[in-house]
Amino acid sequence: MNTEKQSNPSPENTGAKRQKTGAELREERQKQALKANMARRKAQAKARMGQSNDKIEGQ
């Protein structure tokens, strides 16, 4: 009897690169777009807070 475990190394486990599917590429693009959008919104909110503070101090 052979008691050694046979394993099929998958590309995920071996570090080998595999071609991404269309759905994976689309999800990756969406993640990048969401991250950029959140950064832009954060910058806008920060700018608005600065403007509102300037108005309060200027009164």
mmCIF file of the N, C-alpha and C atoms, coordinates in Angstrom:
data_MODEL
# 
_entry.id   MODEL 
# 
loop_
_atom_site.group_PDB 
_atom_site.id 
_atom_site.type_symbol 
_atom_site.label_atom_id 
_atom_site.label_alt_id 
_atom_site.label_comp_id 
_atom_site.label_asym_id 
_atom_site.label_entity_id 
_atom_site.label_seq_id 
_atom_site.pdbx_PDB_ins_code 
_atom_site.Cartn_x 
_atom_site.Cartn_y 
_atom_site.Cartn_z 
_atom_site.occupancy 
_atom_site.B_iso_or_equiv 
_atom_site.pdbx_formal_charge 
_atom_site.auth_seq_id 
_atom_site.auth_comp_id 
_atom_site.auth_asym_id 
_atom_site.auth_atom_id 
_atom_site.pdbx_PDB_model_num 
ATOM 1   N N  . MET A 1 1  ? 0.817   -1.185 0.000   1.00 0.00 ? 1  MET A N  1 
ATOM 2   C CA . MET A 1 1  ? 0.000   0.000  0.000   1.00 0.00 ? 1  MET A CA 1 
ATOM 3   C C  . MET A 1 1  ? 0.862   1.250  0.000   1.00 0.00 ? 1  MET A C  1 
ATOM 4   N N  . ASN A 1 2  ? 0.424   2.214  -0.741  1.00 0.00 ? 2  ASN A N  1 
ATOM 5   C CA . ASN A 1 2  ? 1.122   3.492  -0.800  1.00 0.00 ? 2  ASN A CA 1 
ATOM 6   C C  . ASN A 1 2  ? 0.405   4.475  0.128   1.00 0.00 ? 2  ASN A C  1 
ATOM 7   N N  . THR A 1 3  ? 1.054   4.862  1.211   1.00 0.00 ? 3  THR A N  1 
ATOM 8   C CA . THR A 1 3  ? 0.422   5.741  2.193   1.00 0.00 ? 3  THR A CA 1 
ATOM 9   C C  . THR A 1 3  ? 0.742   7.209  1.962   1.00 0.00 ? 3  THR A C  1 
ATOM 10  N N  . GLU A 1 4  ? 1.547   7.479  0.939   1.00 0.00 ? 4  GLU A N  1 
ATOM 11  C CA . GLU A 1 4  ? 1.872   8.870  0.651   1.00 0.00 ? 4  GLU A CA 1 
ATOM 12  C C  . GLU A 1 4  ? 0.660   9.573  0.062   1.00 0.00 ? 4  GLU A C  1 
ATOM 13  N N  . LYS A 1 5  ? 0.475   10.794 0.483   1.00 0.00 ? 5  LYS A N  1 
ATOM 14  C CA . LYS A 1 5  ? -0.630  11.575 -0.049  1.00 0.00 ? 5  LYS A CA 1 
ATOM 15  C C  . LYS A 1 5  ? -0.241  12.136 -1.399  1.00 0.00 ? 5  LYS A C  1 
ATOM 16  N N  . GLN A 1 6  ? -1.128  11.986 -2.335  1.00 0.00 ? 6  GLN A N  1 
ATOM 17  C CA . GLN A 1 6  ? -0.905  12.567 -3.655  1.00 0.00 ? 6  GLN A CA 1 
ATOM 18  C C  . GLN A 1 6  ? -1.694  13.866 -3.713  1.00 0.00 ? 6  GLN A C  1 
ATOM 19  N N  . SER A 1 7  ? -1.014  14.908 -4.079  1.00 0.00 ? 7  SER A N  1 
ATOM 20  C CA . SER A 1 7  ? -1.705  16.189 -4.191  1.00 0.00 ? 7  SER A CA 1 
ATOM 21  C C  . SER A 1 7  ? -1.490  16.752 -5.577  1.00 0.00 ? 7  SER A C  1 
ATOM 22  N N  . ASN A 1 8  ? -2.537  17.321 -6.074  1.00 0.00 ? 8  ASN A N  1 
ATOM 23  C CA . ASN A 1 8  ? -2.455  18.006 -7.357  1.00 0.00 ? 8  ASN A CA 1 
ATOM 24  C C  . ASN A 1 8  ? -2.215  19.471 -7.066  1.00 0.00 ? 8  ASN A C  1 
ATOM 25  N N  . PRO A 1 9  ? -1.024  19.961 -7.340  1.00 0.00 ? 9  PRO A N  1 
ATOM 26  C CA . PRO A 1 9  ? -0.758  21.376 -7.056  1.00 0.00 ? 9  PRO A CA 1 
ATOM 27  C C  . PRO A 1 9  ? -1.598  22.260 -7.967  1.00 0.00 ? 9  PRO A C  1 
ATOM 28  N N  . SER A 1 10 ? -2.413  23.081 -7.369  1.00 0.00 ? 10 SER A N  1 
ATOM 29  C CA . SER A 1 10 ? -3.230  23.998 -8.155  1.00 0.00 ? 10 SER A CA 1 
ATOM 30  C C  . SER A 1 10 ? -2.416  25.265 -8.413  1.00 0.00 ? 10 SER A C  1 
ATOM 31  N N  . PRO A 1 11 ? -2.785  26.022 -9.435  1.00 0.00 ? 11 PRO A N  1 
ATOM 32  C CA . PRO A 1 11 ? -2.055  27.274 -9.716  1.00 0.00 ? 11 PRO A CA 1 
ATOM 33  C C  . PRO A 1 11 ? -2.088  28.234 -8.539  1.00 0.00 ? 11 PRO A C  1 
ATOM 34  N N  . GLU A 1 12 ? -3.160  28.197 -7.740  1.00 0.00 ? 12 GLU A N  1 
ATOM 35  C CA . GLU A 1 12 ? -3.258  29.092 -6.588  1.00 0.00 ? 12 GLU A CA 1 
ATOM 36  C C  . GLU A 1 12 ? -2.211  28.735 -5.540  1.00 0.00 ? 12 GLU A C  1 
ATOM 37  N N  . ASN A 1 13 ? -1.951  27.434 -5.370  1.00 0.00 ? 13 ASN A N  1 
ATOM 38  C CA . ASN A 1 13 ? -1.014  26.993 -4.345  1.00 0.00 ? 13 ASN A CA 1 
ATOM 39  C C  . ASN A 1 13 ? 0.437   27.098 -4.787  1.00 0.00 ? 13 ASN A C  1 
ATOM 40  N N  . THR A 1 14 ? 0.697   26.964 -6.063  1.00 0.00 ? 14 THR A N  1 
ATOM 41  C CA . THR A 1 14 ? 2.072   26.960 -6.543  1.00 0.00 ? 14 THR A CA 1 
ATOM 42  C C  . THR A 1 14 ? 2.579   28.352 -6.878  1.00 0.00 ? 14 THR A C  1 
ATOM 43  N N  . GLY A 1 15 ? 1.696   29.309 -6.946  1.00 0.00 ? 15 GLY A N  1 
ATOM 44  C CA . GLY A 1 15 ? 2.115   30.660 -7.273  1.00 0.00 ? 15 GLY A CA 1 
ATOM 45  C C  . GLY A 1 15 ? 2.196   30.898 -8.775  1.00 0.00 ? 15 GLY A C  1 
ATOM 46  N N  . ALA A 1 16 ? 1.852   29.905 -9.571  1.00 0.00 ? 16 ALA A N  1 
ATOM 47  C CA . ALA A 1 16 ? 1.874   30.062 -11.020 1.00 0.00 ? 16 ALA A CA 1 
ATOM 48  C C  . ALA A 1 16 ? 0.743   31.013 -11.430 1.00 0.00 ? 16 ALA A C  1 
ATOM 49  N N  . LYS A 1 17 ? 0.994   31.833 -12.414 1.00 0.00 ? 17 LYS A N  1 
ATOM 50  C CA . LYS A 1 17 ? -0.026  32.775 -12.855 1.00 0.00 ? 17 LYS A CA 1 
ATOM 51  C C  . LYS A 1 17 ? -0.968  32.079 -13.819 1.00 0.00 ? 17 LYS A C  1 
ATOM 52  N N  . ARG A 1 18 ? -2.230  32.402 -13.674 1.00 0.00 ? 18 ARG A N  1 
ATOM 53  C CA . ARG A 1 18 ? -3.234  31.872 -14.579 1.00 0.00 ? 18 ARG A CA 1 
ATOM 54  C C  . ARG A 1 18 ? -3.987  33.034 -15.191 1.00 0.00 ? 18 ARG A C  1 
ATOM 55  N N  . GLN A 1 19 ? -4.603  32.773 -16.309 1.00 0.00 ? 19 GLN A N  1 
ATOM 56  C CA . GLN A 1 19 ? -5.360  33.818 -16.997 1.00 0.00 ? 19 GLN A CA 1 
ATOM 57  C C  . GLN A 1 19 ? -6.655  34.067 -16.236 1.00 0.00 ? 19 GLN A C  1 
ATOM 58  N N  . LYS A 1 20 ? -6.956  35.327 -15.988 1.00 0.00 ? 20 LYS A N  1 
ATOM 59  C CA . LYS A 1 20 ? -8.169  35.678 -15.264 1.00 0.00 ? 20 LYS A CA 1 
ATOM 60  C C  . LYS A 1 20 ? -9.355  35.662 -16.206 1.00 0.00 ? 20 LYS A C  1 
ATOM 61  N N  . THR A 1 21 ? -10.499 35.299 -15.654 1.00 0.00 ? 21 THR A N  1 
ATOM 62  C CA . THR A 1 21 ? -11.715 35.276 -16.452 1.00 0.00 ? 21 THR A CA 1 
ATOM 63  C C  . THR A 1 21 ? -12.241 36.696 -16.612 1.00 0.00 ? 21 THR A C  1 
ATOM 64  N N  . GLY A 1 22 ? -13.175 36.860 -17.505 1.00 0.00 ? 22 GLY A N  1 
ATOM 65  C CA . GLY A 1 22 ? -13.774 38.166 -17.729 1.00 0.00 ? 22 GLY A CA 1 
ATOM 66  C C  . GLY A 1 22 ? -14.431 38.712 -16.475 1.00 0.00 ? 22 GLY A C  1 
ATOM 67  N N  . ALA A 1 23 ? -15.086 37.832 -15.720 1.00 0.00 ? 23 ALA A N  1 
ATOM 68  C CA . ALA A 1 23 ? -15.751 38.259 -14.494 1.00 0.00 ? 23 ALA A CA 1 
ATOM 69  C C  . ALA A 1 23 ? -14.734 38.735 -13.465 1.00 0.00 ? 23 ALA A C  1 
ATOM 70  N N  . GLU A 1 24 ? -13.608 38.045 -13.368 1.00 0.00 ? 24 GLU A N  1 
ATOM 71  C CA . GLU A 1 24 ? -12.568 38.449 -12.415 1.00 0.00 ? 24 GLU A CA 1 
ATOM 72  C C  . GLU A 1 24 ? -11.953 39.784 -12.815 1.00 0.00 ? 24 GLU A C  1 
ATOM 73  N N  . LEU A 1 25 ? -11.729 39.972 -14.112 1.00 0.00 ? 25 LEU A N  1 
ATOM 74  C CA . LEU A 1 25 ? -11.180 41.246 -14.592 1.00 0.00 ? 25 LEU A CA 1 
ATOM 75  C C  . LEU A 1 25 ? -12.151 42.395 -14.316 1.00 0.00 ? 25 LEU A C  1 
ATOM 76  N N  . ARG A 1 26 ? -13.440 42.138 -14.567 1.00 0.00 ? 26 ARG A N  1 
ATOM 77  C CA . ARG A 1 26 ? -14.456 43.164 -14.331 1.00 0.00 ? 26 ARG A CA 1 
ATOM 78  C C  . ARG A 1 26 ? -14.519 43.511 -12.843 1.00 0.00 ? 26 ARG A C  1 
ATOM 79  N N  . GLU A 1 27 ? -14.474 42.497 -11.983 1.00 0.00 ? 27 GLU A N  1 
ATOM 80  C CA . GLU A 1 27 ? -14.509 42.736 -10.538 1.00 0.00 ? 27 GLU A CA 1 
ATOM 81  C C  . GLU A 1 27 ? -13.298 43.542 -10.086 1.00 0.00 ? 27 GLU A C  1 
ATOM 82  N N  . GLU A 1 28 ? -12.140 43.237 -10.654 1.00 0.00 ? 28 GLU A N  1 
ATOM 83  C CA . GLU A 1 28 ? -10.917 43.971 -10.316 1.00 0.00 ? 28 GLU A CA 1 
ATOM 84  C C  . GLU A 1 28 ? -11.035 45.441 -10.727 1.00 0.00 ? 28 GLU A C  1 
ATOM 85  N N  . ARG A 1 29 ? -11.569 45.683 -11.933 1.00 0.00 ? 29 ARG A N  1 
ATOM 86  C CA . ARG A 1 29 ? -11.768 47.068 -12.392 1.00 0.00 ? 29 ARG A CA 1 
ATOM 87  C C  . ARG A 1 29 ? -12.757 47.803 -11.492 1.00 0.00 ? 29 ARG A C  1 
ATOM 88  N N  . GLN A 1 30 ? -13.817 47.107 -11.082 1.00 0.00 ? 30 GLN A N  1 
ATOM 89  C CA . GLN A 1 30 ? -14.810 47.729 -10.213 1.00 0.00 ? 30 GLN A CA 1 
ATOM 90  C C  . GLN A 1 30 ? -14.210 48.082 -8.854  1.00 0.00 ? 30 GLN A C  1 
ATOM 91  N N  . LYS A 1 31 ? -13.383 47.210 -8.325  1.00 0.00 ? 31 LYS A N  1 
ATOM 92  C CA . LYS A 1 31 ? -12.729 47.482 -7.042  1.00 0.00 ? 31 LYS A CA 1 
ATOM 93  C C  . LYS A 1 31 ? -11.840 48.712 -7.146  1.00 0.00 ? 31 LYS A C  1 
ATOM 94  N N  . GLN A 1 32 ? -11.084 48.804 -8.254  1.00 0.00 ? 32 GLN A N  1 
ATOM 95  C CA . GLN A 1 32 ? -10.199 49.954 -8.444  1.00 0.00 ? 32 GLN A CA 1 
ATOM 96  C C  . GLN A 1 32 ? -11.004 51.235 -8.597  1.00 0.00 ? 32 GLN A C  1 
ATOM 97  N N  . ALA A 1 33 ? -12.116 51.167 -9.342  1.00 0.00 ? 33 ALA A N  1 
ATOM 98  C CA . ALA A 1 33 ? -12.950 52.348 -9.540  1.00 0.00 ? 33 ALA A CA 1 
ATOM 99  C C  . ALA A 1 33 ? -13.588 52.784 -8.223  1.00 0.00 ? 33 ALA A C  1 
ATOM 100 N N  . LEU A 1 34 ? -14.035 51.825 -7.421  1.00 0.00 ? 34 LEU A N  1 
ATOM 101 C CA . LEU A 1 34 ? -14.636 52.151 -6.134  1.00 0.00 ? 34 LEU A CA 1 
ATOM 102 C C  . LEU A 1 34 ? -13.619 52.808 -5.209  1.00 0.00 ? 34 LEU A C  1 
ATOM 103 N N  . LYS A 1 35 ? -12.404 52.283 -5.207  1.00 0.00 ? 35 LYS A N  1 
ATOM 104 C CA . LYS A 1 35 ? -11.357 52.852 -4.358  1.00 0.00 ? 35 LYS A CA 1 
ATOM 105 C C  . LYS A 1 35 ? -11.056 54.294 -4.771  1.00 0.00 ? 35 LYS A C  1 
ATOM 106 N N  . ALA A 1 36 ? -10.956 54.533 -6.080  1.00 0.00 ? 36 ALA A N  1 
ATOM 107 C CA . ALA A 1 36 ? -10.688 55.884 -6.575  1.00 0.00 ? 36 ALA A CA 1 
ATOM 108 C C  . ALA A 1 36 ? -11.851 56.818 -6.241  1.00 0.00 ? 36 ALA A C  1 
ATOM 109 N N  . ASN A 1 37 ? -13.077 56.319 -6.377  1.00 0.00 ? 37 ASN A N  1 
ATOM 110 C CA . ASN A 1 37 ? -14.257 57.121 -6.083  1.00 0.00 ? 37 ASN A CA 1 
ATOM 111 C C  . ASN A 1 37 ? -14.312 57.495 -4.609  1.00 0.00 ? 37 ASN A C  1 
ATOM 112 N N  . MET A 1 38 ? -14.006 56.534 -3.744  1.00 0.00 ? 38 MET A N  1 
ATOM 113 C CA . MET A 1 38 ? -14.018 56.815 -2.310  1.00 0.00 ? 38 MET A CA 1 
ATOM 114 C C  . MET A 1 38 ? -12.946 57.840 -1.938  1.00 0.00 ? 38 MET A C  1 
ATOM 115 N N  . ALA A 1 39 ? -11.789 57.746 -2.549  1.00 0.00 ? 39 ALA A N  1 
ATOM 116 C CA . ALA A 1 39 ? -10.718 58.708 -2.285  1.00 0.00 ? 39 ALA A CA 1 
ATOM 117 C C  . ALA A 1 39 ? -11.148 60.105 -2.735  1.00 0.00 ? 39 ALA A C  1 
ATOM 118 N N  . ARG A 1 40 ? -11.798 60.177 -3.895  1.00 0.00 ? 40 ARG A N  1 
ATOM 119 C CA . ARG A 1 40 ? -12.262 61.468 -4.410  1.00 0.00 ? 40 ARG A CA 1 
ATOM 120 C C  . ARG A 1 40 ? -13.332 62.059 -3.487  1.00 0.00 ? 40 ARG A C  1 
ATOM 121 N N  . ARG A 1 41 ? -14.276 61.242 -3.048  1.00 0.00 ? 41 ARG A N  1 
ATOM 122 C CA . ARG A 1 41 ? -15.328 61.714 -2.152  1.00 0.00 ? 41 ARG A CA 1 
ATOM 123 C C  . ARG A 1 41 ? -14.749 62.184 -0.813  1.00 0.00 ? 41 ARG A C  1 
ATOM 124 N N  . LYS A 1 42 ? -13.762 61.456 -0.320  1.00 0.00 ? 42 LYS A N  1 
ATOM 125 C CA . LYS A 1 42 ? -13.130 61.833 0.942   1.00 0.00 ? 42 LYS A CA 1 
ATOM 126 C C  . LYS A 1 42 ? -12.443 63.188 0.806   1.00 0.00 ? 42 LYS A C  1 
ATOM 127 N N  . ALA A 1 43 ? -11.764 63.394 -0.317  1.00 0.00 ? 43 ALA A N  1 
ATOM 128 C CA . ALA A 1 43 ? -11.092 64.670 -0.558  1.00 0.00 ? 43 ALA A CA 1 
ATOM 129 C C  . ALA A 1 43 ? -12.118 65.803 -0.675  1.00 0.00 ? 43 ALA A C  1 
ATOM 130 N N  . GLN A 1 44 ? -13.247 65.522 -1.339  1.00 0.00 ? 44 GLN A N  1 
ATOM 131 C CA . GLN A 1 44 ? -14.291 66.539 -1.471  1.00 0.00 ? 44 GLN A CA 1 
ATOM 132 C C  . GLN A 1 44 ? -14.878 66.894 -0.107  1.00 0.00 ? 44 GLN A C  1 
ATOM 133 N N  . ALA A 1 45 ? -15.131 65.874 0.716   1.00 0.00 ? 45 ALA A N  1 
ATOM 134 C CA . ALA A 1 45 ? -15.697 66.120 2.045   1.00 0.00 ? 45 ALA A CA 1 
ATOM 135 C C  . ALA A 1 45 ? -14.722 66.919 2.900   1.00 0.00 ? 45 ALA A C  1 
ATOM 136 N N  . LYS A 1 46 ? -13.447 66.602 2.789   1.00 0.00 ? 46 LYS A N  1 
ATOM 137 C CA . LYS A 1 46 ? -12.426 67.326 3.549   1.00 0.00 ? 46 LYS A CA 1 
ATOM 138 C C  . LYS A 1 46 ? -12.379 68.788 3.106   1.00 0.00 ? 46 LYS A C  1 
ATOM 139 N N  . ALA A 1 47 ? -12.488 69.019 1.803   1.00 0.00 ? 47 ALA A N  1 
ATOM 140 C CA . ALA A 1 47 ? -12.471 70.388 1.281   1.00 0.00 ? 47 ALA A CA 1 
ATOM 141 C C  . ALA A 1 47 ? -13.705 71.151 1.759   1.00 0.00 ? 47 ALA A C  1 
ATOM 142 N N  . ARG A 1 48 ? -14.859 70.482 1.773   1.00 0.00 ? 48 ARG A N  1 
ATOM 143 C CA . ARG A 1 48 ? -16.073 71.136 2.253   1.00 0.00 ? 48 ARG A CA 1 
ATOM 144 C C  . ARG A 1 48 ? -15.965 71.505 3.728   1.00 0.00 ? 48 ARG A C  1 
ATOM 145 N N  . MET A 1 49 ? -15.372 70.610 4.515   1.00 0.00 ? 49 MET A N  1 
ATOM 146 C CA . MET A 1 49 ? -15.207 70.896 5.937   1.00 0.00 ? 49 MET A CA 1 
ATOM 147 C C  . MET A 1 49 ? -14.289 72.103 6.132   1.00 0.00 ? 49 MET A C  1 
ATOM 148 N N  . GLY A 1 50 ? -13.278 72.214 5.315   1.00 0.00 ? 50 GLY A N  1 
ATOM 149 C CA . GLY A 1 50 ? -12.381 73.362 5.384   1.00 0.00 ? 50 GLY A CA 1 
ATOM 150 C C  . GLY A 1 50 ? -13.090 74.646 5.037   1.00 0.00 ? 50 GLY A C  1 
ATOM 151 N N  . GLN A 1 51 ? -13.974 74.602 4.033   1.00 0.00 ? 51 GLN A N  1 
ATOM 152 C CA . GLN A 1 51 ? -14.730 75.784 3.637   1.00 0.00 ? 51 GLN A CA 1 
ATOM 153 C C  . GLN A 1 51 ? -15.707 76.190 4.719   1.00 0.00 ? 51 GLN A C  1 
ATOM 154 N N  . SER A 1 52 ? -16.370 75.221 5.342   1.00 0.00 ? 52 SER A N  1 
ATOM 155 C CA . SER A 1 52 ? -17.346 75.555 6.382   1.00 0.00 ? 52 SER A CA 1 
ATOM 156 C C  . SER A 1 52 ? -16.637 76.113 7.608   1.00 0.00 ? 52 SER A C  1 
ATOM 157 N N  . ASN A 1 53 ? -15.449 75.628 7.915   1.00 0.00 ? 53 ASN A N  1 
ATOM 158 C CA . ASN A 1 53 ? -14.675 76.170 9.040   1.00 0.00 ? 53 ASN A CA 1 
ATOM 159 C C  . ASN A 1 53 ? -14.232 77.607 8.754   1.00 0.00 ? 53 ASN A C  1 
ATOM 160 N N  . ASP A 1 54 ? -13.888 77.895 7.493   1.00 0.00 ? 54 ASP A N  1 
ATOM 161 C CA . ASP A 1 54 ? -13.479 79.238 7.121   1.00 0.00 ? 54 ASP A CA 1 
ATOM 162 C C  . ASP A 1 54 ? -14.653 80.207 7.280   1.00 0.00 ? 54 ASP A C  1 
ATOM 163 N N  . LYS A 1 55 ? -15.844 79.780 6.943   1.00 0.00 ? 55 LYS A N  1 
ATOM 164 C CA . LYS A 1 55 ? -17.018 80.639 7.056   1.00 0.00 ? 55 LYS A CA 1 
ATOM 165 C C  . LYS A 1 55 ? -17.328 80.933 8.517   1.00 0.00 ? 55 LYS A C  1 
ATOM 166 N N  . ILE A 1 56 ? -17.198 79.933 9.372   1.00 0.00 ? 56 ILE A N  1 
ATOM 167 C CA . ILE A 1 56 ? -17.471 80.123 10.790  1.00 0.00 ? 56 ILE A CA 1 
ATOM 168 C C  . ILE A 1 56 ? -16.461 81.083 11.408  1.00 0.00 ? 56 ILE A C  1 
ATOM 169 N N  . GLU A 1 57 ? -15.203 80.926 11.067  1.00 0.00 ? 57 GLU A N  1 
ATOM 170 C CA . GLU A 1 57 ? -14.147 81.781 11.611  1.00 0.00 ? 57 GLU A CA 1 
ATOM 171 C C  . GLU A 1 57 ? -14.243 83.199 11.071  1.00 0.00 ? 57 GLU A C  1 
ATOM 172 N N  . GLY A 1 58 ? -14.772 83.350 9.866   1.00 0.00 ? 58 GLY A N  1 
ATOM 173 C CA . GLY A 1 58 ? -14.852 84.669 9.235   1.00 0.00 ? 58 GLY A CA 1 
ATOM 174 C C  . GLY A 1 58 ? -16.003 85.502 9.733   1.00 0.00 ? 58 GLY A C  1 
ATOM 175 N N  . GLN A 1 59 ? -16.933 84.978 10.490  1.00 0.00 ? 59 GLN A N  1 
ATOM 176 C CA . GLN A 1 59 ? -18.105 85.731 10.952  1.00 0.00 ? 59 GLN A CA 1 
ATOM 177 C C  . GLN A 1 59 ? -17.782 86.731 12.002  1.00 0.00 ? 59 GLN A C  1 
# 
